[in-house]
Amino acid sequence: MHLQLKPVNPRQALVRRLSIINLENFRRLYARRRWKVSFRIVALCNHLTRMMKKGRPKLQDELRDCASDQEEEPVKRKPRTRKRSSTS
């Protein structure tokens, strides 16, 4: 059984009032946290799906690796830039 005692002085009353958890802010914070977690899970699933669609290189490309290929100029690829998240 929890007894609720009256504050002895105004300072104690103020401290008690300030220490009470604001449930509305807590609910908002918790909802935002859940949204962030679910957003990250969806982003991960999308990333994995894209990786699976790309697939592995064809077997012919792996077998074609010979010494004469080393003399050719390698194909220059553009560096991939990462998209920034607008939620941060």
C-alpha positions in Angstrom: 0.0 0.0 0.0 1.4 3.4 -1.1 0.7 6.4 1.1 0.6 9.7 -0.6 1.9 12.4 1.8 1.1 16.1 1.4 4.1 18.3 0.6 5.6 20.0 3.6 6.5 23.3 1.8 6.0 24.9 -1.6 9.4 23.9 -2.9 8.6 20.2 -2.2 5.3 20.7 -4.0 7.1 22.2 -7.0 9.7 19.4 -7.2 6.9 16.8 -7.0 4.9 18.5 -9.8 8.0 18.7 -12.0 9.0 15.0 -11.4 5.6 13.6 -12.6 6.0 12.0 -16.1 4.1 13.9 -18.7 2.1 11.0 -20.3 1.3 12.9 -23.5 4.9 13.6 -24.2 5.8 10.0 -23.3 3.2 8.7 -25.8 4.4 10.9 -28.5 8.0 9.9 -27.9 7.2 6.2 -27.8 5.1 6.5 -31.0 8.0 8.2 -32.8 10.4 5.5 -31.6 8.1 2.8 -32.9 7.8 4.6 -36.2 11.6 4.9 -36.5 12.1 1.2 -35.8 9.4 0.2 -38.4 10.9 2.6 -40.9 14.4 1.0 -40.5 12.9 -2.5 -40.9 11.1 -1.5 -44.1 14.3 0.1 -45.5 16.3 -3.0 -44.7 13.7 -5.2 -46.4 13.8 -3.0 -49.5 17.6 -3.1 -49.5 17.7 -6.9 -49.3 15.0 -7.2 -52.0 17.1 -5.0 -54.3 20.2 -7.1 -53.6 18.3 -10.3 -54.3 17.0 -8.9 -57.6 20.5 -8.1 -58.8 21.6 -11.7 -58.4 25.0 -13.3 -58.9 27.2 -12.7 -61.9 26.6 -15.2 -64.7 28.8 -18.3 -64.8 30.2 -17.4 -68.2 31.5 -14.1 -66.8 33.4 -16.0 -64.1 34.9 -18.5 -66.5 36.0 -15.8 -68.9 38.6 -14.4 -66.6 41.9 -14.9 -68.5 45.2 -13.2 -68.9 44.3 -11.4 -72.1 41.5 -9.6 -70.3 44.0 -7.9 -68.0 45.5 -6.0 -71.0 42.2 -4.3 -71.8 41.3 -1.0 -70.0 39.0 -1.6 -67.1 35.6 -0.1 -67.5 35.3 3.0 -65.4 32.2 3.1 -63.2 30.7 6.2 -61.7 30.9 6.2 -57.9 27.6 5.4 -56.3 26.3 8.1 -54.1 24.1 7.3 -51.1 20.7 8.9 -50.8 20.3 10.8 -47.7 17.3 10.2 -45.5 15.0 13.2 -45.1 13.9 11.9 -41.6 17.2 12.6 -39.8 
